[in-house]
């Protein structure tokens, strides 16, 4: 996958220190703003455990959704 079309611009948004949120645009017939959200859950075996969320950003409501648009 050395094709430059497979590269996405990613933007990180600041959240409380227990969350990291990244946005990117999925290009296609319809451009869709996607997100990846890492949420701190707890310590597990002396290591931090995170939940990973992935979905769409609704530009009309400003909400994140993993249900699809």
mmCIF file of the N, C-alpha and C atoms, coordinates in Angstrom:
data_MODEL
# 
_entry.id   MODEL 
# 
loop_
_atom_site.group_PDB 
_atom_site.id 
_atom_site.type_symbol 
_atom_site.label_atom_id 
_atom_site.label_alt_id 
_atom_site.label_comp_id 
_atom_site.label_asym_id 
_atom_site.label_entity_id 
_atom_site.label_seq_id 
_atom_site.pdbx_PDB_ins_code 
_atom_site.Cartn_x 
_atom_site.Cartn_y 
_atom_site.Cartn_z 
_atom_site.occupancy 
_atom_site.B_iso_or_equiv 
_atom_site.pdbx_formal_charge 
_atom_site.auth_seq_id 
_atom_site.auth_comp_id 
_atom_site.auth_asym_id 
_atom_site.auth_atom_id 
_atom_site.pdbx_PDB_model_num 
ATOM 1   N N  . UNK A 1 1  ? 0.822   -1.185 0.000  1.00 0.00 ? 1  UNK A N  1 
ATOM 2   C CA . UNK A 1 1  ? 0.000   0.000  0.000  1.00 0.00 ? 1  UNK A CA 1 
ATOM 3   C C  . UNK A 1 1  ? 0.869   1.253  0.000  1.00 0.00 ? 1  UNK A C  1 
ATOM 4   N N  . UNK A 1 2  ? 1.691   1.399  -0.996 1.00 0.00 ? 2  UNK A N  1 
ATOM 5   C CA . UNK A 1 2  ? 2.536   2.574  -1.117 1.00 0.00 ? 2  UNK A CA 1 
ATOM 6   C C  . UNK A 1 2  ? 1.881   3.651  -1.960 1.00 0.00 ? 2  UNK A C  1 
ATOM 7   N N  . UNK A 1 3  ? 0.609   3.517  -2.228 1.00 0.00 ? 3  UNK A N  1 
ATOM 8   C CA . UNK A 1 3  ? -0.126  4.476  -3.024 1.00 0.00 ? 3  UNK A CA 1 
ATOM 9   C C  . UNK A 1 3  ? -0.483  5.679  -2.152 1.00 0.00 ? 3  UNK A C  1 
ATOM 10  N N  . UNK A 1 4  ? -0.164  6.900  -2.608 1.00 0.00 ? 4  UNK A N  1 
ATOM 11  C CA . UNK A 1 4  ? -0.431  8.102  -1.809 1.00 0.00 ? 4  UNK A CA 1 
ATOM 12  C C  . UNK A 1 4  ? -1.918  8.321  -1.564 1.00 0.00 ? 4  UNK A C  1 
ATOM 13  N N  . UNK A 1 5  ? -2.791  7.690  -2.323 1.00 0.00 ? 5  UNK A N  1 
ATOM 14  C CA . UNK A 1 5  ? -4.227  7.812  -2.105 1.00 0.00 ? 5  UNK A CA 1 
ATOM 15  C C  . UNK A 1 5  ? -4.663  7.086  -0.839 1.00 0.00 ? 5  UNK A C  1 
ATOM 16  N N  . UNK A 1 6  ? -3.812  6.234  -0.289 1.00 0.00 ? 6  UNK A N  1 
ATOM 17  C CA . UNK A 1 6  ? -4.144  5.496  0.922  1.00 0.00 ? 6  UNK A CA 1 
ATOM 18  C C  . UNK A 1 6  ? -3.733  6.253  2.189  1.00 0.00 ? 6  UNK A C  1 
ATOM 19  N N  . UNK A 1 7  ? -3.327  7.510  2.051  1.00 0.00 ? 7  UNK A N  1 
ATOM 20  C CA . UNK A 1 7  ? -2.873  8.307  3.189  1.00 0.00 ? 7  UNK A CA 1 
ATOM 21  C C  . UNK A 1 7  ? -4.005  9.236  3.623  1.00 0.00 ? 7  UNK A C  1 
ATOM 22  N N  . UNK A 1 8  ? -4.232  9.314  4.933  1.00 0.00 ? 8  UNK A N  1 
ATOM 23  C CA . UNK A 1 8  ? -5.274  10.170 5.485  1.00 0.00 ? 8  UNK A CA 1 
ATOM 24  C C  . UNK A 1 8  ? -4.650  11.257 6.349  1.00 0.00 ? 8  UNK A C  1 
ATOM 25  N N  . UNK A 1 9  ? -5.209  12.463 6.292  1.00 0.00 ? 9  UNK A N  1 
ATOM 26  C CA . UNK A 1 9  ? -4.831  13.514 7.212  1.00 0.00 ? 9  UNK A CA 1 
ATOM 27  C C  . UNK A 1 9  ? -5.584  13.241 8.510  1.00 0.00 ? 9  UNK A C  1 
ATOM 28  N N  . UNK A 1 10 ? -4.882  13.200 9.627  1.00 0.00 ? 10 UNK A N  1 
ATOM 29  C CA . UNK A 1 10 ? -5.486  12.889 10.927 1.00 0.00 ? 10 UNK A CA 1 
ATOM 30  C C  . UNK A 1 10 ? -5.322  14.089 11.835 1.00 0.00 ? 10 UNK A C  1 
ATOM 31  N N  . UNK A 1 11 ? -6.377  14.425 12.568 1.00 0.00 ? 11 UNK A N  1 
ATOM 32  C CA . UNK A 1 11 ? -6.330  15.530 13.505 1.00 0.00 ? 11 UNK A CA 1 
ATOM 33  C C  . UNK A 1 11 ? -6.672  15.017 14.893 1.00 0.00 ? 11 UNK A C  1 
ATOM 34  N N  . UNK A 1 12 ? -5.839  15.360 15.874 1.00 0.00 ? 12 UNK A N  1 
ATOM 35  C CA . UNK A 1 12 ? -6.090  14.953 17.248 1.00 0.00 ? 12 UNK A CA 1 
ATOM 36  C C  . UNK A 1 12 ? -6.836  16.073 17.960 1.00 0.00 ? 12 UNK A C  1 
ATOM 37  N N  . UNK A 1 13 ? -7.838  15.721 18.746 1.00 0.00 ? 13 UNK A N  1 
ATOM 38  C CA . UNK A 1 13 ? -8.592  16.701 19.513 1.00 0.00 ? 13 UNK A CA 1 
ATOM 39  C C  . UNK A 1 13 ? -8.316  16.465 20.986 1.00 0.00 ? 13 UNK A C  1 
ATOM 40  N N  . UNK A 1 14 ? -8.085  17.539 21.719 1.00 0.00 ? 14 UNK A N  1 
ATOM 41  C CA . UNK A 1 14 ? -7.807  17.425 23.150 1.00 0.00 ? 14 UNK A CA 1 
ATOM 42  C C  . UNK A 1 14 ? -9.075  17.083 23.921 1.00 0.00 ? 14 UNK A C  1 
ATOM 43  N N  . UNK A 1 15 ? -8.938  16.159 24.812 1.00 0.00 ? 15 UNK A N  1 
ATOM 44  C CA . UNK A 1 15 ? -10.019 15.729 25.694 1.00 0.00 ? 15 UNK A CA 1 
ATOM 45  C C  . UNK A 1 15 ? -9.428  15.597 27.080 1.00 0.00 ? 15 UNK A C  1 
ATOM 46  N N  . UNK A 1 16 ? -10.235 15.264 28.065 1.00 0.00 ? 16 UNK A N  1 
ATOM 47  C CA . UNK A 1 16 ? -9.620  14.955 29.368 1.00 0.00 ? 16 UNK A CA 1 
ATOM 48  C C  . UNK A 1 16 ? -8.524  13.921 29.183 1.00 0.00 ? 16 UNK A C  1 
ATOM 49  N N  . UNK A 1 17 ? -7.576  13.896 30.090 1.00 0.00 ? 17 UNK A N  1 
ATOM 50  C CA . UNK A 1 17 ? -6.390  13.053 29.916 1.00 0.00 ? 17 UNK A CA 1 
ATOM 51  C C  . UNK A 1 17 ? -6.694  11.565 29.790 1.00 0.00 ? 17 UNK A C  1 
ATOM 52  N N  . UNK A 1 18 ? -7.920  11.141 30.073 1.00 0.00 ? 18 UNK A N  1 
ATOM 53  C CA . UNK A 1 18 ? -8.244  9.724  29.930 1.00 0.00 ? 18 UNK A CA 1 
ATOM 54  C C  . UNK A 1 18 ? -8.827  9.389  28.559 1.00 0.00 ? 18 UNK A C  1 
ATOM 55  N N  . UNK A 1 19 ? -8.837  10.362 27.621 1.00 0.00 ? 19 UNK A N  1 
ATOM 56  C CA . UNK A 1 19 ? -9.372  10.136 26.271 1.00 0.00 ? 19 UNK A CA 1 
ATOM 57  C C  . UNK A 1 19 ? -8.454  10.756 25.219 1.00 0.00 ? 19 UNK A C  1 
ATOM 58  N N  . UNK A 1 20 ? -8.365  10.082 24.088 1.00 0.00 ? 20 UNK A N  1 
ATOM 59  C CA . UNK A 1 20 ? -7.675  10.632 22.916 1.00 0.00 ? 20 UNK A CA 1 
ATOM 60  C C  . UNK A 1 20 ? -8.600  10.415 21.730 1.00 0.00 ? 20 UNK A C  1 
ATOM 61  N N  . UNK A 1 21 ? -8.857  11.468 20.968 1.00 0.00 ? 21 UNK A N  1 
ATOM 62  C CA . UNK A 1 21 ? -9.785  11.412 19.846 1.00 0.00 ? 21 UNK A CA 1 
ATOM 63  C C  . UNK A 1 21 ? -9.073  11.851 18.574 1.00 0.00 ? 21 UNK A C  1 
ATOM 64  N N  . UNK A 1 22 ? -9.175  11.038 17.518 1.00 0.00 ? 22 UNK A N  1 
ATOM 65  C CA . UNK A 1 22 ? -8.604  11.361 16.211 1.00 0.00 ? 22 UNK A CA 1 
ATOM 66  C C  . UNK A 1 22 ? -9.731  11.424 15.184 1.00 0.00 ? 22 UNK A C  1 
ATOM 67  N N  . UNK A 1 23 ? -9.653  12.401 14.280 1.00 0.00 ? 23 UNK A N  1 
ATOM 68  C CA . UNK A 1 23 ? -10.598 12.535 13.170 1.00 0.00 ? 23 UNK A CA 1 
ATOM 69  C C  . UNK A 1 23 ? -9.874  12.313 11.852 1.00 0.00 ? 23 UNK A C  1 
ATOM 70  N N  . UNK A 1 24 ? -10.586 11.767 10.861 1.00 0.00 ? 24 UNK A N  1 
ATOM 71  C CA . UNK A 1 24 ? -10.070 11.726 9.498  1.00 0.00 ? 24 UNK A CA 1 
ATOM 72  C C  . UNK A 1 24 ? -11.252 11.653 8.546  1.00 0.00 ? 24 UNK A C  1 
ATOM 73  N N  . UNK A 1 25 ? -11.012 11.960 7.263  1.00 0.00 ? 25 UNK A N  1 
ATOM 74  C CA . UNK A 1 25 ? -12.077 11.950 6.261  1.00 0.00 ? 25 UNK A CA 1 
ATOM 75  C C  . UNK A 1 25 ? -11.929 10.705 5.405  1.00 0.00 ? 25 UNK A C  1 
ATOM 76  N N  . UNK A 1 26 ? -12.999 9.940  5.314  1.00 0.00 ? 26 UNK A N  1 
ATOM 77  C CA . UNK A 1 26 ? -13.059 8.785  4.433  1.00 0.00 ? 26 UNK A CA 1 
ATOM 78  C C  . UNK A 1 26 ? -13.608 9.272  3.092  1.00 0.00 ? 26 UNK A C  1 
ATOM 79  N N  . UNK A 1 27 ? -12.767 9.233  2.058  1.00 0.00 ? 27 UNK A N  1 
ATOM 80  C CA . UNK A 1 27 ? -13.145 9.738  0.741  1.00 0.00 ? 27 UNK A CA 1 
ATOM 81  C C  . UNK A 1 27 ? -13.827 8.638  -0.066 1.00 0.00 ? 27 UNK A C  1 
ATOM 82  N N  . UNK A 1 28 ? -14.885 8.990  -0.759 1.00 0.00 ? 28 UNK A N  1 
ATOM 83  C CA . UNK A 1 28 ? -15.598 8.044  -1.597 1.00 0.00 ? 28 UNK A CA 1 
ATOM 84  C C  . UNK A 1 28 ? -16.688 8.776  -2.351 1.00 0.00 ? 28 UNK A C  1 
ATOM 85  N N  . UNK A 1 29 ? -17.769 8.078  -2.680 1.00 0.00 ? 29 UNK A N  1 
ATOM 86  C CA . UNK A 1 29 ? -18.905 8.732  -3.330 1.00 0.00 ? 29 UNK A CA 1 
ATOM 87  C C  . UNK A 1 29 ? -19.419 9.862  -2.447 1.00 0.00 ? 29 UNK A C  1 
ATOM 88  N N  . UNK A 1 30 ? -19.356 9.631  -1.139 1.00 0.00 ? 30 UNK A N  1 
ATOM 89  C CA . UNK A 1 30 ? -19.726 10.642 -0.158 1.00 0.00 ? 30 UNK A CA 1 
ATOM 90  C C  . UNK A 1 30 ? -18.582 10.718 0.857  1.00 0.00 ? 30 UNK A C  1 
ATOM 91  N N  . UNK A 1 31 ? -18.021 11.906 1.083  1.00 0.00 ? 31 UNK A N  1 
ATOM 92  C CA . UNK A 1 31 ? -16.982 12.061 2.099  1.00 0.00 ? 31 UNK A CA 1 
ATOM 93  C C  . UNK A 1 31 ? -17.617 11.958 3.477  1.00 0.00 ? 31 UNK A C  1 
ATOM 94  N N  . UNK A 1 32 ? -17.020 11.138 4.345  1.00 0.00 ? 32 UNK A N  1 
ATOM 95  C CA . UNK A 1 32 ? -17.554 10.936 5.692  1.00 0.00 ? 32 UNK A CA 1 
ATOM 96  C C  . UNK A 1 32 ? -16.429 11.202 6.689  1.00 0.00 ? 32 UNK A C  1 
ATOM 97  N N  . UNK A 1 33 ? -16.708 12.050 7.668  1.00 0.00 ? 33 UNK A N  1 
ATOM 98  C CA . UNK A 1 33 ? -15.739 12.298 8.729  1.00 0.00 ? 33 UNK A CA 1 
ATOM 99  C C  . UNK A 1 33 ? -15.838 11.149 9.723  1.00 0.00 ? 33 UNK A C  1 
ATOM 100 N N  . UNK A 1 34 ? -14.724 10.469 9.932  1.00 0.00 ? 34 UNK A N  1 
ATOM 101 C CA . UNK A 1 34 ? -14.656 9.317  10.839 1.00 0.00 ? 34 UNK A CA 1 
ATOM 102 C C  . UNK A 1 34 ? -13.898 9.711  12.097 1.00 0.00 ? 34 UNK A C  1 
ATOM 103 N N  . UNK A 1 35 ? -14.040 8.913  13.151 1.00 0.00 ? 35 UNK A N  1 
ATOM 104 C CA . UNK A 1 35 ? -13.275 9.151  14.365 1.00 0.00 ? 35 UNK A CA 1 
ATOM 105 C C  . UNK A 1 35 ? -12.762 7.841  14.935 1.00 0.00 ? 35 UNK A C  1 
ATOM 106 N N  . UNK A 1 36 ? -11.683 7.951  15.680 1.00 0.00 ? 36 UNK A N  1 
ATOM 107 C CA . UNK A 1 36 ? -11.150 6.865  16.494 1.00 0.00 ? 36 UNK A CA 1 
ATOM 108 C C  . UNK A 1 36 ? -10.985 7.451  17.887 1.00 0.00 ? 36 UNK A C  1 
ATOM 109 N N  . UNK A 1 37 ? -11.599 6.834  18.886 1.00 0.00 ? 37 UNK A N  1 
ATOM 110 C CA . UNK A 1 37 ? -11.574 7.333  20.252 1.00 0.00 ? 37 UNK A CA 1 
ATOM 111 C C  . UNK A 1 37 ? -10.991 6.278  21.173 1.00 0.00 ? 37 UNK A C  1 
ATOM 112 N N  . UNK A 1 38 ? -9.934  6.641  21.888 1.00 0.00 ? 38 UNK A N  1 
ATOM 113 C CA . UNK A 1 38 ? -9.337  5.780  22.901 1.00 0.00 ? 38 UNK A CA 1 
ATOM 114 C C  . UNK A 1 38 ? -9.785  6.303  24.261 1.00 0.00 ? 38 UNK A C  1 
ATOM 115 N N  . UNK A 1 39 ? -10.430 5.455  25.056 1.00 0.00 ? 39 UNK A N  1 
ATOM 116 C CA . UNK A 1 39 ? -10.912 5.808  26.386 1.00 0.00 ? 39 UNK A CA 1 
ATOM 117 C C  . UNK A 1 39 ? -10.195 4.974  27.425 1.00 0.00 ? 39 UNK A C  1 
ATOM 118 N N  . UNK A 1 40 ? -9.591  5.625  28.406 1.00 0.00 ? 40 UNK A N  1 
ATOM 119 C CA . UNK A 1 40 ? -8.964  4.881  29.496 1.00 0.00 ? 40 UNK A CA 1 
ATOM 120 C C  . UNK A 1 40 ? -10.058 4.177  30.299 1.00 0.00 ? 40 UNK A C  1 
ATOM 121 N N  . UNK A 1 41 ? -9.843  2.891  30.635 1.00 0.00 ? 41 UNK A N  1 
ATOM 122 C CA . UNK A 1 41 ? -10.824 2.116  31.394 1.00 0.00 ? 41 UNK A CA 1 
ATOM 123 C C  . UNK A 1 41 ? -10.327 1.886  32.813 1.00 0.00 ? 41 UNK A C  1 
ATOM 124 N N  . UNK A 1 42 ? -9.160  1.233  32.948 1.00 0.00 ? 42 UNK A N  1 
ATOM 125 C CA . UNK A 1 42 ? -8.622  0.909  34.269 1.00 0.00 ? 42 UNK A CA 1 
ATOM 126 C C  . UNK A 1 42 ? -7.223  0.325  34.121 1.00 0.00 ? 42 UNK A C  1 
ATOM 127 N N  . UNK A 1 43 ? -6.574  0.090  35.243 1.00 0.00 ? 43 UNK A N  1 
ATOM 128 C CA . UNK A 1 43 ? -5.307  -0.625 35.258 1.00 0.00 ? 43 UNK A CA 1 
ATOM 129 C C  . UNK A 1 43 ? -5.606  -2.123 35.187 1.00 0.00 ? 43 UNK A C  1 
ATOM 130 N N  . UNK A 1 44 ? -4.850  -2.840 34.372 1.00 0.00 ? 44 UNK A N  1 
ATOM 131 C CA . UNK A 1 44 ? -5.021  -4.278 34.225 1.00 0.00 ? 44 UNK A CA 1 
ATOM 132 C C  . UNK A 1 44 ? -3.630  -4.902 34.175 1.00 0.00 ? 44 UNK A C  1 
ATOM 133 N N  . UNK A 1 45 ? -3.321  -5.761 35.130 1.00 0.00 ? 45 UNK A N  1 
ATOM 134 C CA . UNK A 1 45 ? -1.982  -6.354 35.225 1.00 0.00 ? 45 UNK A CA 1 
ATOM 135 C C  . UNK A 1 45 ? -0.888  -5.286 35.197 1.00 0.00 ? 45 UNK A C  1 
ATOM 136 N N  . UNK A 1 46 ? -1.108  -4.234 35.974 1.00 0.00 ? 46 UNK A N  1 
ATOM 137 C CA . UNK A 1 46 ? -0.160  -3.113 36.109 1.00 0.00 ? 46 UNK A CA 1 
ATOM 138 C C  . UNK A 1 46 ? 0.041   -2.317 34.819 1.00 0.00 ? 46 UNK A C  1 
ATOM 139 N N  . UNK A 1 47 ? -0.901  -2.422 33.894 1.00 0.00 ? 47 UNK A N  1 
ATOM 140 C CA . UNK A 1 47 ? -0.843  -1.658 32.638 1.00 0.00 ? 47 UNK A CA 1 
ATOM 141 C C  . UNK A 1 47 ? -2.175  -0.956 32.408 1.00 0.00 ? 47 UNK A C  1 
ATOM 142 N N  . UNK A 1 48 ? -2.131  0.202  31.743 1.00 0.00 ? 48 UNK A N  1 
ATOM 143 C CA . UNK A 1 48 ? -3.395  0.881  31.456 1.00 0.00 ? 48 UNK A CA 1 
ATOM 144 C C  . UNK A 1 48 ? -4.187  0.119  30.380 1.00 0.00 ? 48 UNK A C  1 
ATOM 145 N N  . UNK A 1 49 ? -5.483  0.007  30.590 1.00 0.00 ? 49 UNK A N  1 
ATOM 146 C CA . UNK A 1 49 ? -6.376  -0.667 29.651 1.00 0.00 ? 49 UNK A CA 1 
ATOM 147 C C  . UNK A 1 49 ? -7.266  0.398  29.009 1.00 0.00 ? 49 UNK A C  1 
ATOM 148 N N  . UNK A 1 50 ? -7.328  0.391  27.669 1.00 0.00 ? 50 UNK A N  1 
ATOM 149 C CA . UNK A 1 50 ? -8.122  1.372  26.935 1.00 0.00 ? 50 UNK A CA 1 
ATOM 150 C C  . UNK A 1 50 ? -9.200  0.680  26.108 1.00 0.00 ? 50 UNK A C  1 
ATOM 151 N N  . UNK A 1 51 ? -10.314 1.363  25.937 1.00 0.00 ? 51 UNK A N  1 
ATOM 152 C CA . UNK A 1 51 ? -11.363 0.940  25.022 1.00 0.00 ? 51 UNK A CA 1 
ATOM 153 C C  . UNK A 1 51 ? -11.171 1.729  23.727 1.00 0.00 ? 51 UNK A C  1 
ATOM 154 N N  . UNK A 1 52 ? -11.314 1.068  22.590 1.00 0.00 ? 52 UNK A N  1 
ATOM 155 C CA . UNK A 1 52 ? -11.185 1.731  21.296 1.00 0.00 ? 52 UNK A CA 1 
ATOM 156 C C  . UNK A 1 52 ? -12.563 1.840  20.662 1.00 0.00 ? 52 UNK A C  1 
ATOM 157 N N  . UNK A 1 53 ? -12.971 3.059  20.318 1.00 0.00 ? 53 UNK A N  1 
ATOM 158 C CA . UNK A 1 53 ? -14.232 3.295  19.629 1.00 0.00 ? 53 UNK A CA 1 
ATOM 159 C C  . UNK A 1 53 ? -13.954 3.819  18.234 1.00 0.00 ? 53 UNK A C  1 
ATOM 160 N N  . UNK A 1 54 ? -14.803 3.466  17.290 1.00 0.00 ? 54 UNK A N  1 
ATOM 161 C CA . UNK A 1 54 ? -14.636 3.888  15.904 1.00 0.00 ? 54 UNK A CA 1 
ATOM 162 C C  . UNK A 1 54 ? -16.013 4.168  15.329 1.00 0.00 ? 54 UNK A C  1 
ATOM 163 N N  . UNK A 1 55 ? -16.148 5.248  14.555 1.00 0.00 ? 55 UNK A N  1 
ATOM 164 C CA . UNK A 1 55 ? -17.442 5.533  13.946 1.00 0.00 ? 55 UNK A CA 1 
ATOM 165 C C  . UNK A 1 55 ? -17.423 6.806  13.133 1.00 0.00 ? 55 UNK A C  1 
ATOM 166 N N  . UNK A 1 56 ? -18.607 7.392  12.980 1.00 0.00 ? 56 UNK A N  1 
ATOM 167 C CA . UNK A 1 56 ? -18.804 8.574  12.148 1.00 0.00 ? 56 UNK A CA 1 
ATOM 168 C C  . UNK A 1 56 ? -19.047 9.808  13.017 1.00 0.00 ? 56 UNK A C  1 
ATOM 169 N N  . UNK A 1 57 ? -18.601 10.963 12.506 1.00 0.00 ? 57 UNK A N  1 
ATOM 170 C CA . UNK A 1 57 ? -18.874 12.244 13.144 1.00 0.00 ? 57 UNK A CA 1 
ATOM 171 C C  . UNK A 1 57 ? -20.014 12.890 12.380 1.00 0.00 ? 57 UNK A C  1 
ATOM 172 N N  . UNK A 1 58 ? -21.117 13.192 13.056 1.00 0.00 ? 58 UNK A N  1 
ATOM 173 C CA . UNK A 1 58 ? -22.282 13.826 12.439 1.00 0.00 ? 58 UNK A CA 1 
ATOM 174 C C  . UNK A 1 58 ? -22.074 15.338 12.465 1.00 0.00 ? 58 UNK A C  1 
ATOM 175 N N  . UNK A 1 59 ? -21.844 15.936 11.300 1.00 0.00 ? 59 UNK A N  1 
ATOM 176 C CA . UNK A 1 59 ? -21.563 17.365 11.219 1.00 0.00 ? 59 UNK A CA 1 
ATOM 177 C C  . UNK A 1 59 ? -22.776 18.216 11.582 1.00 0.00 ? 59 UNK A C  1 
ATOM 178 N N  . UNK A 1 60 ? -23.980 17.680 11.435 1.00 0.00 ? 60 UNK A N  1 
ATOM 179 C CA . UNK A 1 60 ? -25.187 18.435 11.761 1.00 0.00 ? 60 UNK A CA 1 
ATOM 180 C C  . UNK A 1 60 ? -25.395 18.553 13.267 1.00 0.00 ? 60 UNK A C  1 
ATOM 181 N N  . UNK A 1 61 ? -25.111 17.501 14.001 1.00 0.00 ? 61 UNK A N  1 
ATOM 182 C CA . UNK A 1 61 ? -25.348 17.506 15.447 1.00 0.00 ? 61 UNK A CA 1 
ATOM 183 C C  . UNK A 1 61 ? -24.076 17.689 16.265 1.00 0.00 ? 61 UNK A C  1 
ATOM 184 N N  . UNK A 1 62 ? -22.912 17.462 15.629 1.00 0.00 ? 62 UNK A N  1 
ATOM 185 C CA . UNK A 1 62 ? -21.643 17.511 16.367 1.00 0.00 ? 62 UNK A CA 1 
ATOM 186 C C  . UNK A 1 62 ? -21.420 16.311 17.247 1.00 0.00 ? 62 UNK A C  1 
ATOM 187 N N  . UNK A 1 63 ? -22.204 15.257 17.033 1.00 0.00 ? 63 UNK A N  1 
ATOM 188 C CA . UNK A 1 63 ? -22.134 14.053 17.860 1.00 0.00 ? 63 UNK A CA 1 
ATOM 189 C C  . UNK A 1 63 ? -21.328 12.946 17.162 1.00 0.00 ? 63 UNK A C  1 
ATOM 190 N N  . UNK A 1 64 ? -20.761 12.054 17.976 1.00 0.00 ? 64 UNK A N  1 
ATOM 191 C CA . UNK A 1 64 ? -20.083 10.871 17.480 1.00 0.00 ? 64 UNK A CA 1 
ATOM 192 C C  . UNK A 1 64 ? -21.055 9.700  17.488 1.00 0.00 ? 64 UNK A C  1 
ATOM 193 N N  . UNK A 1 65 ? -21.013 8.873  16.434 1.00 0.00 ? 65 UNK A N  1 
ATOM 194 C CA . UNK A 1 65 ? -21.930 7.753  16.340 1.00 0.00 ? 65 UNK A CA 1 
ATOM 195 C C  . UNK A 1 65 ? -21.200 6.520  15.792 1.00 0.00 ? 65 UNK A C  1 
ATOM 196 N N  . UNK A 1 66 ? -21.434 5.377  16.405 1.00 0.00 ? 66 UNK A N  1 
ATOM 197 C CA . UNK A 1 66 ? -20.883 4.138  15.861 1.00 0.00 ? 66 UNK A CA 1 
ATOM 198 C C  . UNK A 1 66 ? -21.982 3.339  15.163 1.00 0.00 ? 66 UNK A C  1 
ATOM 199 N N  . UNK A 1 67 ? -23.099 3.968  14.868 1.00 0.00 ? 67 UNK A N  1 
ATOM 200 C CA . UNK A 1 67 ? -24.238 3.321  14.207 1.00 0.00 ? 67 UNK A CA 1 
ATOM 201 C C  . UNK A 1 67 ? -24.204 3.471  12.694 1.00 0.00 ? 67 UNK A C  1 
ATOM 202 N N  . UNK A 1 68 ? -23.376 4.363  12.159 1.00 0.00 ? 68 UNK A N  1 
ATOM 203 C CA . UNK A 1 68 ? -23.340 4.625  10.713 1.00 0.00 ? 68 UNK A CA 1 
ATOM 204 C C  . UNK A 1 68 ? -24.314 5.734  10.350 1.00 0.00 ? 68 UNK A C  1 
ATOM 205 N N  . UNK A 1 69 ? -23.992 6.406  9.266  1.00 0.00 ? 69 UNK A N  1 
ATOM 206 C CA . UNK A 1 69 ? -24.856 7.525  8.832  1.00 0.00 ? 69 UNK A CA 1 
ATOM 207 C C  . UNK A 1 69 ? -25.783 7.064  7.740  1.00 0.00 ? 69 UNK A C  1 
# 
